[in-house]
Amino acid sequence: MAPAFESDHFGSIFPLVASGAGITIAPRMATIQAAGCVVIPLPREQSRRIGYARLKSGAKFKTLTAFTKWLRTVTESAARSIA
């Protein structure tokens, strides 16, 4: 069965599901927007690898440096919890 509608915008997807127009598979962190929907977790947790890239010249921006430091902390913590 082919999808009849595809979107990357959960603000559009969840209202459609809530109105009975279909179903979706969404990341757990997106389900906070799922008002009016029944959320059923998948039986086995799924994950995917993502990347982060930035221009070398961006290192001089304090906010970008702080974000990069935070991101490293979060990913290192997640890696330790998986191991």
Sequence and secondary structure as in RCSB ss.txt:
>XXXX:A:sequence
MAPAFESDHFGSIFPLVASGAGITIAPRMATIQAAGCVVIPLPREQSRRIGYARLKSGAKFKTLTAFTKWLRTVT
ESAARSIA
>XXXX:A:secstr
   S   S HHHHHHHHHTTS      GGGGGG TT      SS           GGGGG HHHHHHHHHHHHHH
HHHHHHH 
